[in-house]
Amino acid sequence: MSESTTALRRTVLYDEHLALGARIVPFGGFEMPVQYAGVLKEHDAVRRRAGLFDLSHMAQYELRGEGVAAWADALTINEVATMKPLQARYNMFTNEAGGVHDDVLFYRLPDRWLLVVNAGNAEKMWPYLQAKAAGHDDVRLTSHHGSRALIAVQGPRALEIVAPLCDIDLAAMKYYFCSDGRVDGAPAVIARTGYTGEDGFELFVEGADASRLWRLLLERGAAAGLEPAGLGARDVLRLEAGMPLYGHELEEDISPLAAGQAWAVKFRKPEFVGKAALEAQRDADGFDRIVGVALAGRVPARAGYAVFANGERVGEVKSASFAPSVSNTNIATVYVKKHAAEPGTKLGIEIRGTLHEATVVPLPFYRRTDTRKDS
């Protein structure tokens, strides 16, 4: 990776990763574990049992004040004010041209909002939010980036691992909801959210409590097959589940519509940053777009590789991986012209000077059968 190693930060769980033999890489301005026992082994643990992730590099912002909902609604594509108490919701901040500043999660708590921002965009988003809040006396922002921790337990056995440690009924918590609570006595925001395509929980805790809870979860979860999992497994899991990653499927010059996230754009809102540009893009409908492809062979693609259709270069690969949950095939997302985006379209991906066949397929590549997304 290209990040400078001189200015990298460490999460409060850094020593825990070293003790577990993790391979550390720079990511989002932090030194982060990319793998422990191996990407495929960790991927298997999440799909079949459960995986434990350190997501403390993500920026956590606390929003308070009567004006937060209206203020946030004017800046984001999805609705904030309509969120139910204790609900979580995916959202995006867009620029005036309709491109994506960042994709985020809002959590509505009884007396405040929690906003989680991608680590790599924190240096951009924090001053942006502060500038947008200037003059709004009813909106108060606090950053907890790097001081509070975020621990995720993801997988079909996550509930049985996490529930006994909590003072609230996790079984009754719906998908994409949250609550204030305690985990082994430590104050926490507990959310049924994740980035793997599996059921699971994300625990927002104070940095001082993180190491103890990390070790406790590993100890209590061992019988259920819980294993620590790094960024490598997380990337394969999210790609299989069709979830976009900023810097790949989402960028300042890629809109939510182009990224296949039109469901999140609420044009019925009276205004939001980028609305006019997105309306024009929607109406013209000639934009390049992100789609999924399955490669026919065993040669893997990589981000940036050129994509062709009938001899014409039509785009490039944005993310790619071997996909254990998709019949062990190679999959990728590609950003291509509209005429090359229909499911069933045959494409060629140039890999080391040779075109390799790929077919456009619907996203997501993988969907778990037991889902709570209806809530």
C-alpha positions in Angstrom: 0.0 0.0 0.0 1.1 3.6 -0.6 0.4 5.1 2.8 3.4 6.6 4.5 4.5 4.6 7.5 5.8 7.7 9.3 2.4 9.1 10.3 0.5 5.9 10.9 -1.6 5.6 14.1 -2.4 2.5 16.1 -5.8 1.4 17.5 -6.0 0.6 21.2 -6.0 -3.1 20.1 -2.7 -3.0 18.3 -0.8 -5.0 20.9 -3.6 -7.7 20.9 -3.1 -8.1 17.2 0.7 -8.5 17.6 0.1 -11.1 20.4 -2.1 -13.1 18.0 0.6 -13.1 15.3 -1.3 -10.8 12.9 0.4 -9.4 9.8 0.1 -5.6 10.0 -0.4 -3.3 7.1 -1.1 0.4 6.7 -4.8 1.1 6.1 -6.9 4.3 6.6 -4.0 6.0 8.4 -3.6 3.2 10.9 -1.5 0.1 11.3 -4.1 -2.7 10.9 -4.2 -6.5 10.9 -4.7 -7.8 7.4 -4.7 -11.4 8.5 -4.0 -13.8 11.4 -4.2 -17.5 10.4 -4.9 -16.7 6.8 -7.6 -14.9 4.7 -9.4 -18.1 3.6 -9.5 -19.6 7.1 -10.9 -16.3 8.6 -13.4 -16.0 5.8 -14.6 -19.5 6.5 -15.0 -18.7 10.2 -17.2 -15.8 9.5 -19.4 -17.6 7.0 -19.8 -20.7 9.1 -19.2 -19.7 12.7 -18.0 -16.2 13.7 -15.1 -13.8 13.2 -13.8 -11.0 15.5 -12.8 -7.7 13.9 -11.1 -4.6 15.1 -12.7 -1.6 13.4 -11.4 1.0 15.8 -9.8 2.8 12.9 -13.2 4.0 11.7 -14.1 7.6 12.8 -16.8 7.9 15.4 -18.5 11.3 15.6 -21.2 12.2 18.2 -23.9 14.5 17.0 -26.1 16.4 19.6 -28.8 19.0 19.4 -32.3 19.5 18.2 -31.2 20.5 14.7 -29.1 17.4 13.9 -31.8 15.6 11.8 -32.7 18.5 9.6 -29.0 19.5 9.2 -28.0 16.0 8.2 -30.9 15.5 5.9 -29.7 18.5 3.9 -26.3 17.0 3.4 -27.0 13.4 2.7 -28.9 11.3 0.1 -30.8 9.1 2.4 -33.3 10.2 5.0 -32.1 10.9 8.6 -35.1 12.5 10.2 -37.4 9.6 9.5 -35.2 7.1 11.3 -36.9 5.3 14.2 -35.5 5.5 17.7 -32.6 3.1 18.0 -32.4 2.6 14.3 -29.2 2.5 12.2 -29.2 3.6 8.5 -26.7 3.6 5.7 -26.2 6.9 4.0 -23.8 9.0 1.8 -22.5 12.5 1.8 -22.3 13.7 -1.8 -20.7 16.7 -3.5 -22.5 19.2 -5.7 -21.7 17.1 -8.8 -23.3 14.1 -7.2 -20.1 12.2 -6.5 -19.6 10.6 -3.1 -17.6 12.3 -0.3 -18.1 9.2 1.9 -20.5 6.4 2.7 -21.4 6.3 6.4 -23.8 4.9 9.0 -26.1 6.9 11.2 -27.2 5.5 14.6 -30.2 7.2 16.3 -29.8 7.0 20.1 -32.1 8.4 22.8 -30.2 11.6 23.4 -27.7 11.8 20.5 -26.7 10.5 17.1 -23.6 8.4 16.3 -22.1 8.9 12.9 -19.4 6.4 11.6 -17.2 7.5 8.8 -14.5 5.6 6.8 -11.1 5.9 8.4 -9.5 7.0 5.1 -11.9 9.9 4.8 -11.8 11.1 8.3 -9.3 13.9 7.5 -11.7 15.1 4.8 -15.0 14.6 6.5 -14.3 16.1 10.0 -13.4 19.6 8.7 -16.3 19.3 6.1 -18.8 18.5 8.9 -17.5 21.3 11.1 -17.7 23.8 8.3 -21.3 22.7 7.5 -22.2 22.9 11.2 -20.9 26.5 11.5 -23.7 28.8 12.4 -26.0 26.0 13.5 -26.2 26.5 17.2 -28.5 23.5 17.5 -25.9 21.1 16.1 -22.9 20.1 18.2 -20.2 17.7 16.9 -17.6 15.7 18.9 -15.0 13.5 17.4 -14.0 10.3 19.2 -11.8 9.1 16.3 -9.0 6.9 17.7 -10.0 7.2 21.3 -13.1 5.0 21.2 -12.9 1.4 19.9 -15.2 -0.6 17.6 -15.2 -4.4 17.9 -17.3 -6.5 15.5 -18.5 -10.1 15.9 -19.8 -11.3 12.6 -21.2 -14.7 11.6 -24.1 -17.1 12.2 -23.0 -17.8 15.8 -22.4 -14.1 16.7 -25.6 -13.9 18.7 -24.8 -16.9 21.0 -21.3 -15.4 21.6 -22.2 -11.8 22.3 -25.6 -12.1 24.0 -24.4 -13.7 27.3 -22.1 -10.7 27.9 -24.7 -8.0 27.4 -27.4 -6.6 29.7 -29.9 -6.2 26.9 -31.9 -8.7 24.9 -29.9 -9.0 21.7 -32.1 -11.7 20.2 -35.0 -9.2 20.1 -32.8 -6.6 18.4 -33.7 -6.2 14.7 -31.1 -5.9 12.0 -29.9 -2.4 11.6 -31.0 -1.3 15.1 -28.9 -0.5 18.1 -29.1 0.3 21.8 -27.1 1.7 24.7 -26.1 -1.1 27.0 -23.2 -2.8 28.7 -20.9 -5.6 27.6 -19.4 -7.4 30.6 -20.2 -4.2 32.6 -18.5 -1.8 30.2 -20.7 0.9 28.7 -21.3 0.4 25.0 -23.4 1.1 22.0 -24.4 -2.3 20.7 -25.6 -2.5 17.1 -26.8 -5.3 14.9 -24.9 -4.1 11.9 -21.9 -5.3 9.8 -20.0 -5.3 6.6 -19.7 -9.0 5.8 -23.1 -10.2 4.5 -23.7 -12.2 7.7 -25.6 -11.5 10.9 -23.5 -9.9 13.6 -23.0 -7.1 16.1 -20.7 -4.1 16.4 -19.7 -2.9 19.8 -18.8 0.7 20.3 -16.8 0.9 23.5 -14.3 3.2 25.3 -10.7 2.6 24.4 -9.8 1.7 28.0 -12.3 -1.3 27.9 -11.4 -2.6 24.5 -8.5 -5.0 25.1 -10.3 -6.7 28.0 -13.4 -7.2 25.9 -11.4 -8.4 22.9 -9.7 -11.1 25.0 -13.0 -12.0 26.7 -14.8 -12.4 23.4 -12.1 -14.7 22.1 -12.2 -16.7 25.3 -16.0 -17.0 25.5 -16.4 -17.5 21.8 -13.8 -20.2 21.4 -16.3 -23.0 21.8 -18.4 -21.6 19.1 -15.5 -21.3 16.7 -14.8 -17.6 17.0 -11.6 -16.5 15.3 -9.9 -13.1 14.9 -10.3 -11.9 11.4 -8.4 -9.2 9.5 -9.0 -6.7 6.7 -8.2 -9.3 4.0 -11.1 -11.6 5.0 -13.4 -8.6 5.5 -12.7 -7.4 2.0 -13.6 -10.7 0.4 -16.7 -11.0 2.6 -18.0 -7.5 1.7 -17.3 -8.0 -2.0 -19.2 -11.3 -2.1 -22.1 -9.5 -0.4 -22.0 -6.7 -3.0 -21.1 -4.0 -0.5 -19.2 -1.0 -1.9 -15.8 0.1 -0.6 -14.9 3.7 -0.7 -11.9 4.3 -3.1 -13.1 1.4 -5.3 -16.9 1.4 -6.0 -17.4 4.8 -4.5 -15.3 7.9 -5.1 -15.7 11.7 -5.5 -16.4 11.2 -9.2 -18.7 8.1 -8.9 -22.2 8.8 -7.9 -24.5 6.6 -5.8 -26.5 5.9 -9.0 -23.4 4.8 -10.8 -22.4 2.7 -7.9 -25.7 0.8 -7.9 -26.9 2.4 -4.7 -29.9 4.2 -6.2 -32.1 2.7 -3.5 -30.5 5.0 -0.9 -31.1 8.2 -2.9 -34.4 9.8 -1.6 -35.3 12.3 -4.3 -38.5 13.1 -2.4 -36.4 15.1 0.1 -36.8 18.8 -0.7 -33.1 19.4 -0.9 -29.7 17.8 -0.3 -26.2 18.5 -1.6 -25.9 17.1 -5.1 -29.7 16.6 -5.6 -29.9 18.5 -8.9 -26.9 16.7 -10.4 -28.2 13.3 -9.4 -31.7 14.1 -10.8 -30.1 15.1 -14.1 -28.0 11.9 -14.1 -31.0 9.8 -13.4 -33.1 11.4 -16.1 -30.4 11.2 -18.8 -29.5 7.6 -17.7 -26.3 7.5 -19.8 -23.8 7.2 -17.0 -21.2 4.5 -16.6 -22.0 2.1 -13.8 -20.7 -0.5 -11.3 -21.7 -4.1 -12.0 -20.6 -7.5 -10.9 -18.8 -10.0 -13.1 -17.9 -13.7 -12.8 -14.6 -14.7 -14.5 -14.6 -17.9 -16.5 -11.1 -19.0 -15.6 -8.8 -19.4 -12.6 -6.8 -16.3 -13.3 -7.7 -13.5 -10.8 -8.4 -9.9 -11.8 -7.1 -6.9 -10.0 -8.3 -3.3 -9.5 -7.5 -1.1 -12.4 -7.4 -3.8 -15.0 -9.0 -2.8 -18.3 -12.4 -4.2 -19.4 -13.4 -4.7 -23.0 -16.6 -5.5 -24.9 -16.4 -6.5 -28.6 -13.0 -5.0 -28.9 -13.9 -1.7 -27.3 -12.5 -0.6 -23.9 -15.6 0.0 -21.8 -14.2 0.4 -18.3 -12.0 -1.0 -15.6 -12.0 -3.3 -12.6 -12.8 -1.7 -9.3 -12.5 -4.7 -6.9 -11.7 -8.4 -7.4 -11.2 -11.5 -5.4 -11.4 -15.3 -5.3 -14.8 -16.0 -3.8 -15.1 -19.1 -1.7 -18.9 -18.4 -1.1 -19.5 -18.2 -4.9 -18.5 -21.7 -5.9 -14.8 -20.8 -5.6 -14.9 -18.6 -8.6 -13.1 -15.3 -9.3 -15.4 -12.3 -9.1 -15.0 -8.6 -9.6 -16.9 -5.4 -9.7 -16.3 -3.3 -12.9 -17.1 0.3 -13.8 -18.3 0.2 -17.4 -20.4 2.0 -20.0 -24.1 1.5 -19.9 -24.3 -0.8 -22.9 -21.8 -3.2 -21.3 -23.7 -3.4 -18.0 -26.6 -5.7 -18.7 -26.6 -9.1 -16.9 -25.4 -11.8 -19.3 -23.1 -9.5 -21.2 -19.8 -11.1 -22.2 -16.8 -9.0 -21.3 -13.0 -9.4 -21.5 -10.7 -8.4 -18.7 -7.1 -7.8 -19.7 -4.8 -9.6 -17.4 -1.1 -9.4 -18.2 -1.7 -8.8 -21.9 -4.4 -11.5 -22.4 -8.2 -11.0 -22.4 -10.0 -13.3 -20.0 -13.7 -14.0 -20.3 -16.1 -12.6 -17.8 -19.9 -12.4 -17.6 -22.0 -9.7 -16.0 -24.0 -11.1 -13.2 -26.5 -9.6 -10.7 -25.2 -8.2 -7.4 -24.8 -9.3 -4.7 -22.8 -12.4 -5.6 -23.7 -13.9 -2.2 -26.7 -13.6 0.1 -27.2 -15.5 3.3 -30.4 -17.5 3.5 -31.2 -16.5 7.1 -31.6 -12.8 6.9 -33.2 -10.1 9.1 -33.0 -7.3 6.5 -36.8 -7.2 6.3 -36.8 -5.0 9.4 
